Amino acid sequence: MSKNDIGKRIKKLRDMIEHHDHEYYTKNSPEISDQEYDRLMKELRDLEKANPALVTPDSPTQRVSGGIVESFETVEHKVPMLSMDNTYSADEIREFDKRVKKNLGTDSIEYTVELKIDGVSISLLYEKGRFVRGATRGDGFKGDDVTINLKTIKSLPLVISDSSGAAPQVFEARGEVYMPRESFIEINKQKTRSGEEAFANPRNAAAGSLKLLDSSLVSKRRLNMWIYGVGYTERASFKTQYEALDFLKHAGLRVNLYIKKCRSIEEVIKYCAEWETKKTSLDYDIDGMVIKVDSFSYQRNLGQTSKSPRWMIAYKFPAEKKETVLEDIIVQVGRTGTLTPVAVLKPVELSGSTVSRATLHNYDEIIRKDVRIGDRVIIEKAGEIIPQVVEALKDKRTGREKKFSMPKKCPACGSGAEKLEGEVALRCENLKCPAQLKERVKHFASREAMDIEGMGEAIVAQLVDKKMIEDYGDVYYLKREDLAGLERMADKSAANLIEAIRKSKANSLNRLVFGLGIRHVGVRAAWILSARFGSLERLALAEAGEIENINEIGPVMAKSMFNFFRSKENKKVIEKIKKAEVNTVSGLQASATMTADRQGSGEFRGKTFVVTGSLEGFSRQEIEELIRSHGGNASSSVSRKTDFLVAGKDSGSKLDKAEKLGVKIMTEDEFKKMVK
């Protein structure tokens, strides 16, 4: 064949294979035998091997790279992937309906109701009809680029079909990756045979599979996906959720069959109740239903809070309950030193997984429920995730049951366990307590704290287990050669992590204060305290009464701060951080000239800003830090109290709402001039 004929044959083979993939994996209606499919694939591979210049990223042969990536890049979602508020009863669904109608000023609302897939949320970016990138939800604003692993899912089209010509040039499809129950059972059998720890449930299995660094291993996990909506779009023709799903389905994406448009809230409730009894008939897990206002125009008008859209809500199915035996009670120590009693149970199947542990929350709860070792108890999964003991079956007691008492010392390090006034939990205040260390280091390195990219859970666990660090201060004394010996830590990854650690030294004081993991001190409080005191040294010397007098800081937080900085162990760790030349003064550039007084009475004092769209000179976190450093308040939602909206490229509903409310709108350049 001539080069031209070879090119045409390759294109025809790709089209045929994509068609048969769609028929088999998406529509579940294969048109040819496996042998015939394999023959087509072999011919394509042979032609591409002989003509490597004709290989393209969207070829069916490129679904599995076979290579191992060192780590996943972080990418920003064009439109944030927010979480959903939950409801647990028909009355709460009706309350949601009332709020929607009141805010929109209408009594006529149509809803789209969908199954809530218990999997891993992902975003798929298509440009000019081709799949170019896929990412996990992450923190809602940024996620991990897992394109290489998503390509192994045969139901994901690498090229979408658009016979109508209505497909946007660029759009994000939102969906859920899951592991079918049959695959989950088979993989756990294999793990058990090889002596590995089995996955707890299909969701964990899907999440773990997507994070594998070798796509050839991912392909063996037989993941699948359902697409439930769109994120960012350019010039989309569809105006409702139902129309968007119809577009996605006809474009070749795998849209769930069990979607219903409901014209009343009672019809919604009836459909939810129907699936509550039918959920076990599926070959994948669902943990509820998702209820969405169908009209995109109404969705824009309703807007969103900082965490979730006001036009969408999840109805969570009631938790399944099971009876079992409480064989023992042990005490675990969390990141902030909380001593939590945990029930050791006779293993029982509950909501698709084997449960052998359940939380008892705290000692007061044990007393209130009168739970004893040896009791027959009722357990359930709170939100289908965390097993908890609901009640003890006192009428089934034999007299051999034993009462439980909390220890007076931390079971992990032997330090005294204290109970602060007004709290129910016992706590260990030793910052070097080994049980707390992994969680403390993870928190210290997290995005909102010191933002040390590459220091994830697996790396932290190895550093602690190998005794390479005894506290988060030791992070700044790690060397490249130390890291290179860790599992799955190549030389380049080690160099990147050392560089990320070095860069984190210049972070602003508020990040360090938040990263210290002081109980009750969140991101906002860390900002306020950094602005007020100006340096870590001044903050550490402050009396509880002085801290408590600051606006928005209460007595509980003040006492927690005071106790933290008086601990001998904590002082040693902070001294390590100072010696490593980590910035301990206020200001985005660690400038000693930006004093607390300037920050507190800055030019933005008393003004509320909202940032929307894509910015060129700032990340969202950077511009919000800059606003706060000048005394302003950075909010995530537009309201009548908003003073300024900073609008970047591709601004959406926030811009529309700001215009309606008469909020002053400025460009990124105008904002830069404003802050000089």
C-alpha positions as CSV (number, residue, x, y, z in Angstrom):
1,M,0.0,0.0,0.0
2,S,1.0,3.6,-0.6
3,K,1.6,5.9,2.3
4,N,-1.8,7.5,1.5
5,D,-3.5,4.2,1.5
6,I,-1.9,3.2,4.8
7,G,-3.1,6.4,6.4
8,K,-6.6,5.8,5.2
9,R,-6.6,2.2,6.5
10,I,-5.3,3.2,9.9
11,K,-8.0,5.8,10.2
12,K,-10.7,3.3,9.2
13,L,-9.4,0.8,11.7
14,R,-9.4,3.4,14.5
15,D,-12.9,4.4,13.7
16,M,-14.1,0.7,13.6
17,I,-12.4,-0.1,16.9
18,E,-13.8,3.1,18.6
19,H,-17.2,2.1,17.4
20,H,-17.0,-1.4,18.7
21,D,-15.5,-0.1,22.1
22,H,-18.6,2.1,22.4
23,E,-21.0,-0.7,21.5
24,Y,-19.3,-3.1,24.0
25,Y,-18.3,-1.0,26.9
26,T,-20.9,1.8,26.9
27,K,-24.0,0.3,25.3
28,N,-23.3,-3.3,26.4
29,S,-24.4,-4.6,22.9
30,P,-21.3,-6.1,21.1
31,E,-21.6,-6.4,17.3
32,I,-18.6,-8.6,16.7
33,S,-16.8,-11.5,18.4
34,D,-13.8,-11.0,20.6
35,Q,-11.6,-12.8,18.0
36,E,-12.7,-10.4,15.3
37,Y,-12.1,-7.4,17.6
38,D,-8.6,-8.7,18.4
39,R,-7.9,-9.2,14.7
40,L,-8.7,-5.5,14.0
41,M,-6.5,-4.4,16.9
42,K,-3.6,-6.5,15.8
43,E,-3.8,-5.1,12.2
44,L,-3.8,-1.5,13.6
45,R,-0.8,-2.2,15.9
46,D,1.2,-3.8,13.1
47,L,0.5,-0.8,10.7
48,E,1.4,1.7,13.4
49,K,4.6,-0.2,14.3
50,A,5.7,-0.1,10.7
51,N,4.7,3.5,10.3
52,P,5.4,5.2,13.7
53,A,5.0,8.7,12.2
54,L,1.3,8.0,11.8
55,V,0.8,7.1,15.5
56,T,-1.4,9.7,17.4
57,P,-2.3,10.1,21.1
58,D,-5.9,9.3,20.5
59,S,-5.3,6.0,18.8
60,P,-6.9,3.0,20.5
61,T,-3.4,1.4,20.7
62,Q,-2.3,4.2,23.0
63,R,-4.7,3.6,25.9
64,V,-2.1,1.8,27.9
65,S,1.4,3.4,27.8
66,G,3.1,0.6,29.8
67,G,5.5,3.2,31.2
68,I,5.8,4.3,34.9
69,V,5.3,8.0,35.7
70,E,7.3,9.4,38.6
71,S,4.3,11.4,40.0
72,F,1.1,13.1,38.9
73,E,1.1,16.8,37.9
74,T,-1.4,19.1,39.6
75,V,-3.8,20.8,37.3
76,E,-6.5,23.5,37.9
77,H,-10.1,22.9,37.0
78,K,-11.6,25.4,34.7
79,V,-14.7,25.4,36.8
80,P,-14.4,24.3,40.5
81,M,-15.7,20.8,41.4
82,L,-17.7,21.6,44.5
83,S,-19.2,19.1,46.9
84,M,-22.9,18.6,47.6
85,D,-25.0,19.2,50.6
86,N,-26.8,16.0,51.9
87,T,-30.3,15.2,52.9
88,Y,-31.5,12.1,54.7
89,S,-35.3,12.3,54.6
90,A,-38.2,13.2,52.4
91,D,-39.0,16.2,54.6
92,E,-35.4,17.5,54.0
93,I,-35.9,17.1,50.2
94,R,-39.1,19.2,50.5
95,E,-37.2,21.9,52.5
96,F,-34.7,22.0,49.7
97,D,-37.5,22.5,47.2
98,K,-39.0,25.3,49.3
99,R,-35.6,27.1,49.4
100,V,-35.2,26.8,45.6
101,K,-38.7,28.1,44.9
102,K,-38.3,31.0,47.4
103,N,-35.0,32.1,45.9
104,L,-36.2,31.9,42.3
105,G,-39.6,33.4,43.1
106,T,-41.5,30.7,41.2
107,D,-43.6,27.6,42.0
108,S,-42.7,25.7,38.8
109,I,-39.4,23.8,39.0
110,E,-38.3,20.8,37.0
111,Y,-35.6,18.5,38.5
112,T,-33.3,16.0,37.0
113,V,-32.7,13.0,39.4
114,E,-29.7,10.7,39.0
115,L,-28.1,7.8,40.8
116,K,-25.3,8.9,43.2
117,I,-22.4,6.6,42.1
118,D,-20.1,5.7,45.0
119,G,-16.8,6.2,43.2
120,V,-14.1,8.8,42.4
121,S,-15.1,12.2,40.9
122,I,-13.1,13.1,37.7
123,S,-13.1,15.8,35.1
124,L,-12.5,15.1,31.4
125,L,-11.3,17.9,29.1
126,Y,-12.1,17.7,25.4
127,E,-10.8,20.1,22.8
128,K,-12.0,20.1,19.2
129,G,-13.6,16.7,19.9
130,R,-10.5,15.0,21.3
131,F,-9.8,13.9,24.9
132,V,-6.8,15.9,26.1
133,R,-6.7,15.6,29.9
134,G,-8.4,14.0,32.8
135,A,-8.1,15.0,36.5
136,T,-9.3,13.9,39.9
137,R,-11.5,16.2,42.0
138,G,-8.6,17.0,44.4
139,D,-9.6,19.9,46.7
140,G,-12.3,21.0,44.2
141,F,-10.0,23.7,42.6
142,K,-7.0,21.6,41.7
143,G,-6.6,17.9,41.1
144,D,-4.1,15.3,39.9
145,D,-3.6,14.8,36.2
146,V,-4.4,11.1,35.8
147,T,-4.9,11.2,32.0
148,I,-2.6,8.2,31.4
149,N,-4.7,6.1,33.8
150,L,-8.1,7.3,32.6
151,K,-7.2,6.2,29.0
152,T,-7.1,2.6,30.2
153,I,-10.9,2.8,30.7
154,K,-12.4,1.4,27.5
155,S,-15.7,3.3,27.9
156,L,-13.9,6.6,27.7
157,P,-14.0,7.9,24.1
158,L,-10.7,9.4,23.0
159,V,-12.6,11.1,20.2
160,I,-16.2,12.2,20.5
161,S,-18.7,11.9,17.7
162,D,-20.6,15.0,16.8
163,S,-22.9,14.5,13.8
164,S,-25.0,17.5,14.7
165,G,-22.0,19.9,14.9
166,A,-23.4,21.2,18.2
167,A,-20.4,20.1,20.4
168,P,-18.6,23.0,22.1
169,Q,-15.0,23.5,20.9
170,V,-13.8,23.1,24.5
171,F,-15.7,21.4,27.3
172,E,-15.3,19.5,30.5
173,A,-17.3,16.4,31.1
174,R,-17.8,15.5,34.8
175,G,-18.1,11.9,36.0
176,E,-17.4,9.2,38.4
177,V,-14.9,6.4,38.1
178,Y,-15.9,3.2,39.8
179,M,-15.0,-0.4,40.1
180,P,-17.7,-3.0,39.3
181,R,-18.5,-5.4,42.1
182,E,-17.4,-8.4,40.2
183,S,-14.0,-6.8,39.5
184,F,-13.7,-5.8,43.2
185,I,-14.3,-9.3,44.4
186,E,-11.8,-10.8,41.9
187,I,-9.1,-8.3,42.8
188,N,-9.5,-8.9,46.5
189,K,-9.2,-12.6,45.9
190,Q,-5.9,-12.0,44.1
191,K,-4.7,-9.8,46.9
192,T,-5.6,-12.4,49.5
193,R,-3.8,-15.1,47.6
194,S,-0.6,-13.0,47.4
195,G,-0.7,-12.1,51.1
196,E,-1.6,-8.4,50.4
197,E,-4.2,-6.4,52.4
198,A,-7.6,-6.5,50.6
199,F,-9.4,-3.3,49.6
200,A,-12.1,-2.2,52.1
201,N,-14.7,-1.4,49.5
202,P,-15.0,-0.8,45.7
203,R,-14.7,3.0,46.1
204,N,-11.3,2.7,47.9
205,A,-10.3,0.2,45.2
206,A,-11.1,2.6,42.4
207,A,-9.4,5.5,44.1
208,G,-6.2,3.5,44.8
209,S,-6.2,2.2,41.2
210,L,-6.4,5.7,39.7
211,K,-3.3,6.7,41.8
212,L,-1.1,3.8,40.5
213,L,2.0,5.1,38.7
214,D,2.0,2.2,36.2
215,S,-0.9,2.4,33.7
216,S,-0.5,-1.2,32.7
217,L,-1.5,-2.2,36.2
218,V,-4.5,0.2,36.1
219,S,-5.7,-1.5,32.9
220,K,-6.0,-4.8,34.8
221,R,-8.3,-3.3,37.4
222,R,-11.2,-3.0,34.9
223,L,-12.4,0.4,36.0
224,N,-15.4,2.0,34.4
225,M,-17.2,5.3,34.6
226,W,-20.5,7.1,34.4
227,I,-20.7,10.7,33.1
228,Y,-23.1,12.9,35.0
229,G,-22.7,16.5,33.7
230,V,-20.5,19.3,32.3
231,G,-18.2,21.7,33.9
232,Y,-16.6,24.4,31.7
233,T,-18.0,24.8,28.2
234,E,-17.5,27.2,25.3
235,R,-20.6,28.2,23.4
236,A,-22.7,25.3,24.4
237,S,-26.2,24.9,22.8
238,F,-27.8,23.0,25.7
239,K,-29.7,24.9,28.3
240,T,-30.7,22.3,30.8
241,Q,-29.1,19.4,32.7
242,Y,-31.2,16.9,30.8
243,E,-30.2,18.4,27.4
244,A,-26.5,18.3,28.5
245,L,-26.8,14.6,29.4
246,D,-28.5,13.9,26.1
247,F,-25.6,15.7,24.3
248,L,-23.0,13.7,26.3
249,K,-24.7,10.5,25.5
250,H,-24.9,11.1,21.8
251,A,-21.3,12.3,21.8
252,G,-20.3,8.8,22.9
253,L,-19.8,9.3,26.6
254,R,-21.2,6.8,29.0
255,V,-24.3,8.4,30.6
256,N,-26.3,6.4,33.2
257,L,-29.6,4.9,32.0
258,Y,-31.5,5.7,35.2
259,I,-32.0,9.4,34.8
260,K,-35.4,11.0,35.3
261,K,-36.8,14.4,34.8
262,C,-39.4,15.2,37.5
263,R,-41.9,17.9,37.4
264,S,-42.7,18.0,41.1
265,I,-40.8,17.4,44.3
266,E,-43.2,14.5,45.2
267,E,-42.2,12.8,42.0
268,V,-38.6,13.3,43.0
269,I,-39.2,11.7,46.4
270,K,-41.0,8.8,44.8
271,Y,-38.1,8.1,42.5
272,C,-35.6,8.3,45.3
273,A,-37.6,5.8,47.4
274,E,-37.9,3.5,44.4
275,W,-34.1,3.2,44.1
276,E,-33.6,2.8,47.8
277,T,-35.1,-0.7,47.4
278,K,-33.5,-1.5,44.0
279,K,-29.9,-0.4,44.6
280,T,-28.7,-3.9,45.2
281,S,-29.8,-5.0,41.7
282,L,-26.9,-3.0,40.2
283,D,-23.4,-4.3,39.5
284,Y,-21.9,-1.1,41.1
285,D,-22.4,0.8,44.3
286,I,-24.7,3.8,44.8
287,D,-25.2,5.5,48.1
288,G,-28.1,7.8,47.3
289,M,-29.6,10.0,44.6
290,V,-28.6,13.4,43.2
291,I,-31.3,16.0,42.7
292,K,-30.5,18.9,40.4
293,V,-32.5,22.0,39.2
294,D,-32.8,21.2,35.5
295,S,-32.6,24.7,34.1
296,F,-29.0,26.1,33.7
297,S,-30.5,29.6,33.9
298,Y,-32.0,28.8,37.3
299,Q,-28.8,27.2,38.4
300,R,-26.9,30.4,37.7
301,N,-29.4,32.5,39.6
302,L,-29.3,30.2,42.6
303,G,-25.5,30.3,42.7
304,Q,-23.4,28.5,45.3
305,T,-21.9,28.7,48.7
306,S,-18.1,28.4,49.2
307,K,-18.5,24.6,49.4
308,S,-21.6,23.5,47.4
309,P,-24.1,24.6,44.7
310,R,-27.5,25.8,46.0
311,W,-29.2,24.2,43.0
312,M,-28.2,20.6,43.7
313,I,-28.5,18.3,46.7
314,A,-27.9,14.6,47.5
315,Y,-30.4,12.3,49.1
316,K,-28.3,9.8,51.1
317,F,-30.0,6.4,51.6
318,P,-30.5,5.4,55.3
319,A,-27.4,3.7,56.7
320,E,-27.6,-0.1,56.9
321,K,-27.5,-1.5,60.4
322,K,-26.1,-4.8,61.6
323,E,-25.8,-6.6,64.9
324,T,-22.4,-8.0,66.1
325,V,-20.2,-8.5,69.2
326,L,-18.0,-5.7,70.7
327,E,-15.0,-7.8,71.6
328,D,-12.7,-5.0,72.9
329,I,-12.2,-1.3,73.1
330,I,-8.8,0.2,72.2
331,V,-7.7,3.9,72.2
332,Q,-6.3,5.6,69.1
333,V,-4.4,9.0,68.9
334,G,-5.3,11.5,66.2
335,R,-3.3,14.4,64.6
336,T,-4.2,16.9,67.3
337,G,-3.6,14.4,70.1
338,T,-7.3,13.4,70.6
339,L,-7.6,10.1,72.3
340,T,-10.5,8.3,70.6
341,P,-12.0,5.0,71.8
342,V,-12.5,2.5,69.0
343,A,-14.6,-0.7,69.2
344,V,-13.0,-3.9,68.1
345,L,-15.8,-5.9,66.6
346,K,-16.5,-9.5,65.5
347,P,-16.2,-8.9,61.7
348,V,-19.5,-8.4,59.9
349,E,-20.6,-7.5,56.3
350,L,-22.0,-4.0,56.2
351,S,-22.8,-1.8,53.2
352,G,-20.6,-3.8,50.8
353,S,-17.5,-4.1,53.1
354,T,-16.3,-6.1,56.1
355,V,-16.3,-4.1,59.3
356,S,-14.1,-5.0,62.2
357,R,-13.7,-1.6,63.8
358,A,-16.1,1.2,64.7
359,T,-15.8,4.6,66.4
360,L,-17.2,5.2,69.8
361,H,-16.5,9.0,69.5
362,N,-15.5,9.7,73.1
363,Y,-15.8,8.5,76.7
364,D,-18.9,10.5,77.4
365,E,-20.6,8.7,74.5
366,I,-19.6,5.3,75.9
367,I,-21.2,6.3,79.3
368,R,-24.3,7.8,77.7
369,K,-24.9,4.6,75.6
370,D,-23.7,2.4,78.4
371,V,-21.5,0.4,76.0
372,R,-19.4,-2.4,77.5
373,I,-16.8,-4.9,76.3
374,G,-18.6,-8.1,75.4
375,D,-21.9,-6.4,74.5
376,R,-23.9,-7.3,71.5
377,V,-24.2,-4.0,69.6
378,I,-25.9,-2.4,66.6
379,I,-23.5,-0.7,64.2
380,E,-24.1,1.4,61.1
381,K,-22.0,3.4,58.6
382,A,-22.4,7.1,59.1
383,G,-22.9,8.5,55.7
384,E,-22.1,5.0,54.3
385,I,-18.4,5.6,55.2
386,I,-17.5,5.6,58.9
387,P,-18.7,2.6,61.0
388,Q,-20.1,3.6,64.4
389,V,-21.7,1.9,67.4
390,V,-25.3,3.0,67.6
391,E,-26.5,1.1,70.7
392,A,-25.8,-1.7,73.1
393,L,-28.4,-4.5,73.3
394,K,-28.7,-4.5,77.0
395,D,-31.4,-7.2,77.1
396,K,-28.9,-9.6,75.6
397,R,-26.3,-9.2,78.3
398,T,-24.9,-12.3,80.1
399,G,-23.3,-10.6,83.1
400,R,-19.8,-11.2,81.8
401,E,-19.6,-7.8,80.1
402,K,-16.9,-5.3,81.3
403,K,-17.1,-1.5,81.8
404,F,-14.4,0.5,80.1
405,S,-12.3,3.4,81.5
406,M,-10.1,5.8,79.5
407,P,-6.3,5.7,80.2
408,K,-4.7,8.5,82.1
409,K,-1.7,8.5,79.8
410,C,-1.3,8.6,76.0
411,P,-1.1,4.9,74.9
412,A,1.4,5.9,72.2
413,C,4.0,7.9,74.0
414,G,3.2,7.7,77.7
415,S,2.7,11.5,78.1
416,G,-0.1,12.6,80.4
417,A,-3.5,12.9,78.8
418,E,-5.4,16.1,79.6
419,K,-9.0,17.1,79.4
420,L,-9.4,20.8,78.7
421,E,-12.2,22.8,80.2
422,G,-15.4,22.7,78.1
423,E,-14.2,19.7,76.1
424,V,-15.2,16.0,76.3
425,A,-12.0,14.6,74.7
426,L,-8.8,13.6,76.4
427,R,-5.7,14.8,74.5
428,C,-2.0,14.2,74.4
429,E,-0.1,17.5,74.1
430,N,3.3,16.0,73.1
431,L,4.1,17.2,69.5
432,K,6.6,14.4,69.1
433,C,4.0,11.7,69.9
434,P,4.6,9.0,67.2
435,A,0.9,8.3,66.8
436,Q,0.3,11.9,65.8
437,L,3.4,12.4,63.8
438,K,2.3,11.1,60.3
439,E,-0.9,13.1,60.4
440,R,0.9,16.2,61.7
441,V,3.5,16.1,59.0
442,K,0.9,15.5,56.3
443,H,-1.0,18.6,57.6
444,F,2.1,20.7,57.8
445,A,2.9,19.9,54.1
446,S,-0.7,20.3,52.8
447,R,-1.6,22.9,50.2
448,E,-3.2,25.4,52.6
449,A,-0.3,25.1,55.0
450,M,3.4,24.9,53.8
451,D,2.3,23.5,50.4
452,I,5.2,21.1,49.9
453,E,4.3,19.4,46.6
454,G,5.3,15.8,46.5
455,M,5.1,15.1,50.2
456,G,2.1,12.9,50.1
457,E,0.8,10.2,52.4
458,A,3.1,7.4,51.1
459,I,6.3,9.5,51.4
460,V,5.4,10.8,54.9
461,A,4.7,7.2,56.1
462,Q,8.1,6.0,54.9
463,L,9.9,9.0,56.5
464,V,8.3,8.3,59.8
465,D,8.6,4.5,59.7
466,K,12.3,4.7,58.8
467,K,12.8,7.2,61.6
468,M,14.2,9.8,59.2
469,I,12.0,12.5,60.8
470,E,10.8,12.8,64.4
471,D,8.7,15.9,63.9
472,Y,7.8,18.3,61.0
473,G,10.8,20.5,61.8
474,D,13.1,17.6,60.6
475,V,11.6,18.0,57.1
476,Y,13.9,21.0,56.5
477,Y,17.0,18.9,57.2
478,L,16.3,16.1,54.7
479,K,18.8,15.7,51.8
480,R,18.4,14.5,48.3
481,E,20.4,11.3,48.9
482,D,18.1,10.5,51.9
483,L,15.0,10.6,49.8
484,A,16.4,8.8,46.8
485,G,16.4,5.5,48.7
486,L,12.7,5.6,49.4
487,E,10.3,3.3,47.6
488,R,9.0,4.8,44.3
489,M,11.2,7.9,44.8
490,A,13.4,8.3,41.7
491,D,16.3,10.7,41.6
492,K,14.3,13.4,39.8
493,S,11.4,13.1,42.3
494,A,13.8,13.4,45.2
495,A,15.3,16.6,43.6
496,N,11.8,18.0,43.0
497,L,10.8,17.3,46.6
498,I,13.9,18.9,48.1
499,E,13.2,22.0,45.9
500,A,9.6,22.1,47.1
501,I,10.8,22.0,50.7
502,R,13.3,24.8,50.0
503,K,10.7,27.0,48.4
504,S,8.3,26.5,51.3
505,K,10.7,28.3,53.6
506,A,9.6,31.6,52.0
507,N,5.9,31.1,52.7
508,S,4.0,33.8,54.6
509,L,3.6,33.5,58.4
510,N,-0.1,32.6,58.3
511,R,0.7,29.4,56.4
512,L,3.3,28.4,59.0
513,V,0.9,29.1,61.9
514,F,-1.8,27.0,60.2
515,G,0.7,24.3,59.4
516,L,1.8,24.0,63.1
517,G,-1.5,22.1,63.6
518,I,-2.6,24.0,66.7
519,R,-6.0,22.8,67.9
520,H,-8.9,25.0,66.8
521,V,-6.7,27.2,64.6
522,G,-7.9,27.2,61.1
523,V,-6.9,29.1,57.9
524,R,-8.8,32.3,58.9
525,A,-7.6,32.4,62.5
526,A,-4.0,31.9,61.2
527,W,-4.4,35.0,59.1
528,I,-5.8,37.1,61.9
529,L,-3.1,36.0,64.4
530,S,-0.3,36.6,61.8
531,A,-1.6,40.1,61.0
532,R,-2.0,41.0,64.7
533,F,1.3,39.8,66.0
534,G,3.5,40.1,62.9
535,S,6.0,37.4,63.9
536,L,6.0,33.9,65.3
537,E,8.2,35.1,68.2
538,R,5.6,37.6,69.3
539,L,2.8,35.2,68.9
540,A,4.6,32.5,71.0
541,L,5.1,35.0,73.9
542,A,1.5,36.2,74.0
543,E,-0.6,35.6,77.0
544,A,-4.0,33.8,76.6
545,G,-5.9,37.0,77.6
546,E,-4.1,39.0,75.0
547,I,-5.0,36.5,72.3
548,E,-8.6,36.2,73.4
549,N,-9.1,40.0,73.1
550,I,-8.5,39.8,69.3
551,N,-11.7,40.0,67.3
552,E,-12.9,36.5,66.0
553,I,-10.6,34.7,68.5
554,G,-12.4,33.0,71.4
555,P,-11.2,31.8,74.8
556,V,-11.0,28.1,73.7
557,M,-8.7,28.9,70.8
558,A,-6.7,31.4,72.9
559,K,-6.1,28.8,75.6
560,S,-5.1,26.2,73.0
561,M,-2.6,28.6,71.5
562,F,-1.1,29.5,74.9
563,N,-0.7,25.8,75.9
564,F,0.9,24.9,72.5
565,F,3.7,27.5,72.8
566,R,4.4,26.6,76.4
567,S,5.1,22.9,75.7
568,K,8.9,22.1,75.9
569,E,8.7,19.6,73.0
570,N,6.9,22.1,70.8
571,K,9.5,24.8,71.6
572,K,12.2,22.5,70.4
573,V,10.4,21.8,67.1
574,I,9.8,25.5,66.5
575,E,13.5,26.2,67.2
576,K,14.4,23.7,64.5
577,I,12.1,25.5,62.1
578,K,13.8,28.9,62.9
579,K,17.3,27.4,62.5
580,A,16.3,26.1,59.1
581,E,15.6,29.8,58.1
582,V,11.9,29.3,57.5
583,N,10.2,32.6,57.4
584,T,8.6,33.5,60.7
585,V,7.5,37.1,60.0
586,S,4.3,38.4,58.5
587,G,4.0,39.3,54.8
588,L,3.6,37.5,51.5
589,Q,7.3,38.1,50.7
590,A,8.5,37.7,54.3
591,S,9.1,41.4,54.4
592,A,9.8,42.7,57.9
593,T,8.5,46.0,56.9
594,M,5.0,44.8,56.5
595,T,4.0,45.0,60.2
596,A,0.9,43.8,61.9
597,D,-0.3,47.4,62.2
598,R,-0.1,47.9,58.4
599,Q,-1.9,44.7,57.7
600,G,-4.7,45.4,60.2
601,S,-5.3,48.9,58.9
602,G,-4.5,48.3,55.3
603,E,-6.2,50.0,52.3
604,F,-8.7,47.1,52.0
605,R,-9.7,47.1,55.6
606,G,-13.5,46.4,55.9
607,K,-13.8,45.5,52.2
608,T,-14.9,42.2,50.9
609,F,-13.5,40.8,47.6
610,V,-14.6,37.8,45.5
611,V,-12.3,36.4,42.8
612,T,-13.7,34.6,39.7
613,G,-12.4,33.2,36.4
614,S,-8.8,32.4,35.4
615,L,-6.0,34.9,36.4
616,E,-2.7,35.3,34.6
617,G,-0.5,36.7,37.4
618,F,-1.9,34.9,40.5
619,S,-3.3,31.6,41.6
620,R,-6.6,31.9,43.4
621,Q,-4.8,31.3,46.7
622,E,-2.1,33.9,46.0
623,I,-4.6,36.7,45.3
624,E,-6.7,35.9,48.3
625,E,-3.6,36.0,50.5
626,L,-2.7,39.4,49.0
627,I,-6.2,40.7,49.7
628,R,-6.1,39.5,53.3
629,S,-2.5,40.9,53.8
630,H,-3.9,44.4,53.0
631,G,-6.7,44.0,55.6
632,G,-9.5,42.8,53.3
633,N,-11.7,39.8,53.4
634,A,-11.6,37.2,50.6
635,S,-15.0,35.6,50.1
636,S,-16.0,32.8,47.7
637,S,-19.6,33.9,47.0
638,V,-21.1,37.1,45.7
639,S,-23.7,38.9,47.9
640,R,-25.0,42.4,48.6
641,K,-22.1,42.6,51.1
642,T,-19.5,42.1,48.4
643,D,-17.5,45.3,47.6
644,F,-15.4,44.2,44.7
645,L,-15.4,41.3,42.1
646,V,-12.0,40.6,40.5
647,A,-13.0,39.0,37.2
648,G,-10.5,37.0,35.2
649,K,-10.9,35.1,31.9
650,D,-14.0,32.9,31.5
651,S,-15.9,34.4,34.4
652,G,-19.3,32.8,34.9
653,S,-22.3,33.1,37.2
654,K,-20.5,35.1,39.8
655,L,-19.9,37.9,37.2
656,D,-23.6,37.8,36.2
657,K,-24.7,38.0,39.9
658,A,-22.3,40.9,40.6
659,E,-23.6,42.9,37.7
660,K,-27.2,42.4,38.9
661,L,-26.3,43.4,42.5
662,G,-24.3,46.5,41.3
663,V,-21.0,45.2,42.8
664,K,-17.9,47.0,41.5
665,I,-16.2,44.8,38.9
666,M,-12.5,45.1,38.2
667,T,-10.0,43.4,35.9
668,E,-6.8,41.7,37.1
669,D,-4.8,44.7,35.9
670,E,-7.1,47.1,37.7
671,F,-6.6,45.1,40.9
672,K,-2.8,45.2,40.5
673,K,-2.9,49.0,40.2
674,M,-5.1,49.2,43.3
675,V,-2.5,47.3,45.4
676,K,0.4,49.1,43.7
